[in-house]
C-alpha cells in the first residue's frame, strides 16, 4: 500500500458538479446573470428600516425643498460585502447622491450574496434611495 500525502497548505478548490467541466466558481468574476439576486439580510423591510435609520437628509437640499430618487449601483461579493458603489441615476443633486452612496457603503456585510447553481457569486445590485419630505 502506498500512502499519497495531500498538500496541507493547498488552497481549497470549489468544483461545481453541475458545470460538468470541473470549472471553479470564480470568486473574482462578477456574474451579471444569476439564479438568485443578492438580497439584504432580513429582506426589503429590513433594508427600508436600515435606510430610514441611517439616511441623513442633507441640510442644503432639505432647506431648499429639493427631493429626489438616487439609483445606487454596487457589487455584492461572495461574502456579502458591498464594493464599487456608484450613482447609476442621479437625483439631480450632488449632496443627495453623495448621501445615498455613503449609506449604501454602510450596508457592507448585510447582504446575502447572489447565487448561481446554489453557489455564492459576486454580482451587481441596484437600489433606489428616495429623499422625500416627511408629511
KATA-V201653 format. One record per pair of residues at least 12 apart in sequence whose C-alpha atoms are under 10 Angstrom apart, sorted by the first residue. I is the first residue (numbers start at 1). J is the second residue. D is the distance in whole Angstrom. If there is no record, write none. Layout:
# KATA-V201653
i | j | d
I | J | D
I | J | D
This chain:
# KATA-V201653
i | j | d
13 | 25 | 9
13 | 26 | 10
14 | 26 | 9
14 | 27 | 10
14 | 119 | 9
16 | 117 | 8
16 | 118 | 9
16 | 119 | 8
17 | 117 | 10
18 | 117 | 7
18 | 118 | 10
19 | 117 | 9
25 | 116 | 9
25 | 117 | 10
25 | 119 | 8
25 | 120 | 9
25 | 121 | 8
26 | 78 | 10
26 | 120 | 10
26 | 121 | 8
26 | 122 | 9
27 | 77 | 8
27 | 78 | 7
27 | 79 | 10
27 | 120 | 8
27 | 121 | 6
27 | 122 | 7
28 | 77 | 8
28 | 78 | 9
28 | 121 | 9
28 | 122 | 7
29 | 77 | 10
29 | 121 | 8
29 | 122 | 7
29 | 123 | 8
30 | 75 | 8
30 | 76 | 9
30 | 77 | 8
30 | 78 | 10
30 | 121 | 7
30 | 122 | 5
30 | 123 | 5
30 | 124 | 7
31 | 75 | 10
31 | 114 | 9
31 | 115 | 9
31 | 116 | 8
31 | 121 | 7
31 | 122 | 6
31 | 123 | 5
31 | 124 | 7
32 | 114 | 10
32 | 121 | 10
32 | 122 | 9
32 | 123 | 6
32 | 124 | 7
32 | 125 | 9
33 | 114 | 10
33 | 115 | 10
33 | 116 | 8
33 | 123 | 8
33 | 124 | 9
34 | 114 | 7
34 | 115 | 6
34 | 116 | 5
34 | 117 | 8
34 | 118 | 10
34 | 120 | 10
34 | 121 | 8
34 | 122 | 10
34 | 123 | 8
34 | 124 | 10
35 | 114 | 8
35 | 115 | 6
35 | 116 | 5
35 | 117 | 7
35 | 118 | 8
35 | 119 | 10
36 | 113 | 9
36 | 114 | 5
36 | 115 | 5
36 | 116 | 7
36 | 117 | 9
36 | 118 | 9
36 | 119 | 10
36 | 120 | 9
36 | 121 | 10
36 | 123 | 10
37 | 76 | 10
37 | 112 | 9
37 | 113 | 7
37 | 114 | 5
37 | 115 | 7
37 | 116 | 9
37 | 121 | 10
37 | 123 | 8
37 | 124 | 9
37 | 125 | 8
38 | 75 | 9
38 | 76 | 7
38 | 77 | 9
38 | 78 | 9
38 | 80 | 8
38 | 111 | 7
38 | 112 | 6
38 | 113 | 5
38 | 114 | 4
38 | 115 | 7
38 | 120 | 9
38 | 121 | 9
38 | 122 | 9
38 | 123 | 7
38 | 124 | 8
38 | 125 | 7
38 | 126 | 10
39 | 76 | 9
39 | 80 | 9
39 | 110 | 9
39 | 111 | 5
39 | 112 | 5
39 | 113 | 7
39 | 114 | 7
39 | 125 | 9
40 | 80 | 9
40 | 107 | 8
40 | 108 | 10
40 | 109 | 9
40 | 110 | 6
40 | 111 | 4
40 | 112 | 6
40 | 113 | 9
41 | 80 | 9
41 | 107 | 10
41 | 109 | 9
41 | 110 | 6
41 | 111 | 5
41 | 112 | 6
41 | 113 | 10
42 | 110 | 9
42 | 111 | 9
42 | 112 | 9
43 | 111 | 9
43 | 112 | 10
46 | 110 | 10
47 | 107 | 9
47 | 110 | 9
47 | 111 | 10
47 | 127 | 10
48 | 129 | 9
50 | 103 | 9
50 | 104 | 10
50 | 106 | 10
50 | 107 | 8
50 | 110 | 10
51 | 100 | 9
51 | 103 | 7
51 | 104 | 8
51 | 106 | 10
51 | 107 | 9
51 | 129 | 8
51 | 130 | 10
52 | 129 | 10
53 | 103 | 10
54 | 99 | 10
54 | 100 | 10
54 | 102 | 9
54 | 103 | 7
54 | 104 | 10
54 | 106 | 9
54 | 107 | 10
55 | 96 | 10
55 | 99 | 7
55 | 100 | 7
55 | 102 | 9
55 | 103 | 6
55 | 104 | 9
55 | 129 | 9
55 | 130 | 10
55 | 131 | 9
56 | 96 | 9
56 | 99 | 7
56 | 100 | 9
56 | 102 | 10
56 | 103 | 9
56 | 131 | 9
57 | 95 | 9
57 | 96 | 7
57 | 99 | 8
57 | 100 | 9
57 | 131 | 7
57 | 132 | 9
57 | 133 | 9
58 | 95 | 6
58 | 96 | 7
58 | 98 | 9
58 | 99 | 7
58 | 131 | 9
59 | 95 | 9
59 | 96 | 10
60 | 93 | 10
60 | 95 | 8
60 | 96 | 9
61 | 93 | 8
61 | 94 | 9
61 | 95 | 7
61 | 96 | 7
61 | 131 | 10
62 | 96 | 9
62 | 131 | 9
62 | 132 | 9
62 | 133 | 8
65 | 132 | 9
65 | 133 | 8
66 | 91 | 9
66 | 92 | 9
66 | 93 | 8
66 | 96 | 9
66 | 131 | 8
66 | 132 | 8
66 | 133 | 9
67 | 91 | 8
67 | 92 | 9
67 | 93 | 9
67 | 96 | 8
67 | 130 | 8
67 | 131 | 5
67 | 132 | 5
67 | 133 | 7
68 | 90 | 8
68 | 91 | 5
68 | 92 | 7
68 | 93 | 8
68 | 96 | 8
68 | 97 | 9
68 | 128 | 10
68 | 129 | 8
68 | 130 | 6
68 | 131 | 5
68 | 132 | 7
68 | 133 | 10
69 | 89 | 8
69 | 90 | 7
69 | 91 | 5
69 | 92 | 9
69 | 93 | 10
69 | 96 | 8
69 | 97 | 9
69 | 100 | 9
69 | 127 | 10
69 | 128 | 6
69 | 129 | 5
69 | 130 | 4
69 | 131 | 6
69 | 132 | 8
70 | 87 | 7
70 | 88 | 8
70 | 89 | 6
70 | 90 | 5
70 | 91 | 5
70 | 92 | 8
70 | 93 | 9
70 | 96 | 7
70 | 97 | 6
70 | 98 | 9
70 | 99 | 9
70 | 100 | 7
70 | 101 | 9
70 | 127 | 8
70 | 128 | 6
70 | 129 | 5
70 | 130 | 6
70 | 131 | 8
71 | 86 | 9
71 | 87 | 6
71 | 88 | 5
71 | 89 | 5
71 | 90 | 7
71 | 91 | 8
71 | 97 | 9
71 | 100 | 9
71 | 101 | 9
71 | 126 | 7
71 | 127 | 6
71 | 128 | 4
71 | 129 | 6
71 | 130 | 9
72 | 85 | 7
72 | 86 | 6
72 | 87 | 5
72 | 88 | 5
72 | 89 | 7
72 | 90 | 8
72 | 97 | 8
72 | 100 | 7
72 | 101 | 7
72 | 104 | 8
72 | 125 | 8
72 | 126 | 5
72 | 127 | 5
72 | 128 | 6
72 | 129 | 7
73 | 85 | 6
73 | 86 | 5
73 | 87 | 6
73 | 88 | 6
73 | 89 | 9
73 | 101 | 9
73 | 104 | 9
73 | 124 | 7
73 | 125 | 6
73 | 126 | 4
73 | 127 | 7
73 | 128 | 9
74 | 86 | 6
74 | 87 | 9
74 | 88 | 9
74 | 101 | 9
74 | 104 | 8
74 | 105 | 9
74 | 123 | 9
74 | 124 | 6
74 | 125 | 5
74 | 126 | 6
74 | 127 | 9
75 | 113 | 10
75 | 122 | 7
75 | 123 | 6
75 | 124 | 4
75 | 125 | 6
75 | 126 | 9
76 | 107 | 10
76 | 108 | 8
76 | 109 | 9
76 | 110 | 10
76 | 111 | 7
76 | 112 | 8
76 | 113 | 6
76 | 114 | 8
76 | 121 | 8
76 | 122 | 6
76 | 123 | 6
76 | 124 | 6
76 | 125 | 7
76 | 126 | 10
77 | 108 | 9
77 | 109 | 9
77 | 111 | 9
77 | 112 | 9
77 | 113 | 6
77 | 114 | 8
77 | 120 | 8
77 | 121 | 7
77 | 122 | 4
77 | 123 | 7
77 | 124 | 9
78 | 111 | 9
78 | 112 | 8
78 | 113 | 5
78 | 114 | 7
78 | 115 | 9
78 | 119 | 9
78 | 120 | 5
78 | 121 | 5
78 | 122 | 5
78 | 123 | 8
79 | 108 | 10
79 | 109 | 7
79 | 110 | 10
79 | 111 | 8
79 | 112 | 8
79 | 113 | 7
79 | 114 | 10
79 | 120 | 8
79 | 121 | 9
79 | 122 | 9
80 | 107 | 9
80 | 108 | 7
80 | 109 | 5
80 | 110 | 6
80 | 111 | 5
80 | 112 | 5
80 | 113 | 5
80 | 114 | 9
80 | 120 | 9
80 | 121 | 10
80 | 122 | 9
81 | 105 | 9
81 | 106 | 10
81 | 107 | 8
81 | 108 | 4
81 | 109 | 5
81 | 110 | 7
81 | 111 | 7
81 | 112 | 9
81 | 113 | 8
81 | 122 | 9
82 | 104 | 8
82 | 105 | 6
82 | 106 | 8
82 | 107 | 7
82 | 108 | 5
82 | 109 | 7
82 | 110 | 8
82 | 111 | 8
82 | 113 | 10
82 | 122 | 10
82 | 124 | 10
82 | 125 | 9
83 | 104 | 9
83 | 105 | 7
83 | 107 | 10
83 | 108 | 8
83 | 124 | 9
84 | 101 | 10
84 | 105 | 9
84 | 124 | 9
85 | 100 | 10
85 | 101 | 6
85 | 102 | 9
85 | 104 | 7
85 | 105 | 7
85 | 124 | 10
85 | 125 | 10
85 | 126 | 9
86 | 98 | 9
86 | 100 | 9
86 | 101 | 6
86 | 102 | 10
86 | 104 | 9
86 | 105 | 10
86 | 126 | 10
87 | 100 | 8
87 | 101 | 7
87 | 126 | 9
87 | 128 | 10
88 | 126 | 8
88 | 127 | 9
88 | 128 | 9
89 | 128 | 9
91 | 128 | 10
91 | 129 | 9
91 | 130 | 9
91 | 131 | 9
96 | 129 | 9
96 | 130 | 9
96 | 131 | 7
97 | 129 | 9
97 | 131 | 10
99 | 129 | 10
99 | 131 | 10
100 | 127 | 10
100 | 128 | 9
100 | 129 | 6
100 | 130 | 9
100 | 131 | 9
101 | 129 | 9
103 | 129 | 10
104 | 126 | 10
104 | 127 | 9
104 | 129 | 9
